[in-house]
Amino acid sequence: MTTRTEAGPLDTGTARPESKLRSYARLGKLDVYDYYPSVAVAFSAVLLPVSRLSAATVVTLALFLLGAVFVIVAMVALDDVTGYRDGSDAANYGPDDPLRNKLRKPLVAGTLTLREALRFGWSTAAAGAVLWAAAVAAAPHRPLWAVILIAVLFVLSVQYSYGLKISYHGFQEIFLAGLGAALVLGAYGLAAGHFSGFVLVQGVLFGFGPLLFGVYSNTNDIPGDRAVGRRTVACLVSPRGNAVFVGALSAAEFLTGAVASALGIAPWWFVLLMLPVTVLRVRQYRTGFHRGDIMRARRQGFPAHRLGTVLLITANLAVGAGAGG
């Protein structure tokens, strides 16, 4: 018999004991680092020529990166708190879904208590706020739009599934993409001091990465999310409608780069450079919706996003080296 306590559901011997440090790392999802290279994208946009790179810029971006780690760790930790409280994580990581590793949810596995998770979430949020404030203070530039963007990003991040519960009220998909874009733009604004249409395009493309493994997770999690009223697109539309939605997002990723190249916002060759990502998206979609293997398709989203990040950095280095075109 399974009972629910503050420490989580007691599982009769299926959860392996592990250290608190490992459980906190799982709570903060430190193995899923795909938002953090946003700062590398921004850095590559200001790196060349190196002779103009200041120490203040390097310090600023380092502080911003550390702040981003703490803010995102807080966001996902508080997401787990809400998922534990409403039962959706127990449903999505329970015995009926053997493809999900329950230890990835320390509250469900019982390796952390609710009090420990809350303390961890708010402590990391506070550390993130301090580090982002330090990044702004150290920045060689402080354009108002960038400072406001960073402040709004912090407030909304901790409200993702806690407090306002943005992800529960139909805004999850927008947030997942917007978080990536805002991280790129915020870091770039502090480093460069001005807005760039090309960097905006890169931010949007970077944000598509987490979005296009998030929507596959949502497809897998429909029963648990519906049970607690989490209004993702996957829950609100038919299976066919969800397949069309995910396909449209995949096409929109390609079109973002194509339109930017056509309009001169990005170099003409940018759309060609990003084509390998499109190839991987086609494979991902076919795996998920033609072959019906949603969780494998979700996993395929990680290398697609990481390749895209490398190509964005390559594009910036090429432009910085004089290959604008």
N, C-alpha and C positions, 0 to 999 in steps of 0.2 A: 504494500500500500504506500502511496506517495502522499506526503503532507507538505503544506507550504508554510514556511517560517520566514523570519527576517533574513536568514542566511540563504534562502532559496529552497527549491523543492528538494526534499531528501530523496536521493536516488539510491536504491539498495545495491551499492557496490559497483555501479557502472562508471562513475566519475573517478578518475585517477586523482589522488592528492598531488598538489603541486605547490610551489612556493608562492608566498604572497606577491613577491616581485613579479613572477611570471603572470599571475592573475591580474595584477594592475596593468602590465603590458598588454594583456589580452583585452582588458576593459578599454584601454586607450587605443586599441587597434594599431599598435605601432608597426605591425608587419604590413599594413596597408598604407603606404606612404605616398600615394599617387597625387595628393594635392601639394605636397611639399616642393616638388620640382618647379612649381609656378615661379618661385624666386629665381631659379636658374634661368628660366625663360626671360624674366625681366633683366637679370644681370647680363645675359648675352646681348640684349638690346643696347646696353650702354658700355659694353666692355671695350669695343674698338672705336677709335684708336686707344691703345693702352696708355699712351702718353697723357691722355686727358682724364684718365681714371684717378679719382682722388681716394685717399684713405677713408675719408668720411663716408663716401659711397659704399665702400666695402663693409665698414662697420655698420652702417645703416641697414644694409641688406642682410647681414648676419643676424642682427637683432630682430629684424622683421621675420626672418625664417624661424628663429627660435620661438618668437611669439606665435607664429602660425602653427607650429607644432603643438604648443600648449593649448591654443584656442581650439584646434580641431580635436585634440585629445579630450578636452572638456566637452565638446559638442557630442562626440560619440559615446562618452561615458554617461552623460545625462540622457542620451537616447536610449541606452541600455536600461537606465533606471525607469524610464517611462515604459519601455517594452516589457520590463519585468512586472511593473505594477499592474499594467492592463492585461497581462497574460499573452500578448502577441508573440513575444520571444519564446515562451514555453510552447506555444503552438507551432511556431516555425522551426524550432530546434528540438522538437520532441521526438518520441519514438516512431511517430508516423512519417518522419522525414529523415531516413538514415543517411542522406547525403550531406547533412549539416552537422558539423562537429559542435556538440553542446558545450565543450570547454571554451569555445570562443565567446560564450556568454557566461561570465563568471557568476552572475547572480542566479541564472537558471541552474548552473552546475553546482551552486552552493559553495564555491571557493572564495567568495567575498560576501560580506553582509551588505544590506541596503545602506546602512550608515556609513560603512567604509566607501562604498561607491559614491555616495553623495559628497562626502568630505573630499574625496579625490577629484570629483568633477568640479566643485567650486574652487578648490585650491589651484587646480591647473588653469581654470578660467582667470583667476586673479593674477597668476604668474604671466599668462598671455597678455592681459591688459597692461601690466607693468612693462613688459618687453616691447609691446607695440608703442607705448608712450615713449619709451627710451629711444626707439627707432625714429620716431617723429622728432624728438629733441635733438638727436644726433644728425639728422638728415641735412644734406647740403641744400635741399630745396624743400619747401613746405607749401605746395600749391593747395589752396583751400579745398578744391574738389577732391584731392587725394586724401587729405586729413579727414574730411567728412565721410568719404567712402570707407576708410579704415574703421572709423568710429561706428558707422552703421553696420559694417560687416561684423564687428565684435558683438554688438547687441543682438543681431539676428542669429548669429551662430549659436549662442547659448540658448536661444529660443527655438531652435530647429525642431526638437521633439519635447521640449520642456517649457513650462511657462505658457507662452502663446501657442506652442505646438504647431509651428508652421507646416511641418511635414504631414500633419494630420488633416489639414484643411484645404487640400487641393493645390498646394504650392511647392510640394516636394521636388518635382522635376525642375521647376524654374530655379529653385534654390541650389540644387546640385550643380547646375551649369553656372549659375551666377556666382557661386562661391569661388569656383576656379577662375572665372574671368576677373572678379574683383581682386583676388590675390595677385594676379599678374599686374593689373592696372595700378593697384595701390603701391606695390613695390616699385614699379617703374616710375610712378609719379614722384615718389620721394627721391629716387636716384637721378631722374632726368629733369624734373621740374616743369614738364610740359606734357600736354596730351598728344598721343600719336594714334592715328587711325589704324595704322598697321599693327601696332601693339594691341589695340582693341580687338582686331580680327584674331590675333594670336590668343588673346585671353578667352574669346568665345570658343575657339577651337580647343583650347586646353580644357575649358569647362565641359565640352562635349564628352571628354574621356570618362570622368566619373559618372556623368549622366548615362552614358551608354554601357556601363555595367550595372548602374543602379536600376534602370528600367527592367533589366532581366531579373534582378533580385525581386523586384516588385511582382513580376509575372509569377515567380515561384511562390511568393508569399501571399497570394490573393486570399486564401481562406482565413489565415490568421489576421491579416490586415482588415478584411471585411468584418470580422467578428468584433473588432474594437473600434470600428468606424474610421479607420485611417483612409482618407480619400485620395488614394493614388489613381492615376489614369487607369492602371490595370484593373483596379477594383470598380471603376465607374463605367467602363465600357465592356462590350462583348469581347470574347477571345479574338474574333476577327478584327474588331476595332482596335484592340491593343496591338495586334500584329501590324496593322496599318500604321498605327502611331509610332511604333518602334522603327518601322521601315522609313517613315517620313523623317524621323530624327536622323537616321543614318544618312539619308539623302541630303538633309539640310547641312550636315557637317561638310560634305563635299561641296555643296553649292556655296557655302560661306567663303571657302577659299577661291572657288571659281569666279564668283562675282567680284571679290576683292581684286583678283588679278585683272579681270576685264575692265574694272573701273579705274585701275591705276592706284588703288589704295595699297596694294601689294605688288611686288615685281611680277612681270608677266609669267615668269617661270615658277612662281610659288605654287600654283595649282598642280603643276606637274610634279613638283617635289613632294607634295602631300598625297599623291596617288597611291603609294603603298598602303597608307592607312585605309583608303577606300576599299582596296582589295581585301584587307583583313575584316572590314565591316561587312562586306558581302558574305564572307565565310562565316562570320559570327551570326549573321541573320539566318543564313541557311541552316546552321547547326541548331539554332533555337526554335525557329518557326517552321522549317521544312522537315527537319529530322526529329523535332520535339525534345531535344536535349537542352533545356533552358539553363541548367546550372553549368553545363560545359560551355555554353555560349557566354555565360557571365564570365567564366574564367578566361575565355578568349579576349574579352574586353580589356584585360590588364595589359597584355603585350601590345595590343593595338594602341592604347593610350600612351604607353611608354615609348613606342616607336614614334608616335606623333610628337611627343615632347622633344625627342632627339632631333626630329626634322625641323621643329620650330626654332630650336637653338641653332641648328645649321643655317637656317634662313637668315637669322639675325647676324651671325658671324659673316655670312656671305655679303650681306648688305653693308656691314661695318667695314668689310675689306674692299668695298667699292664695286660690288657686283649688283648694284641696284637694278638697272635696266627697266 
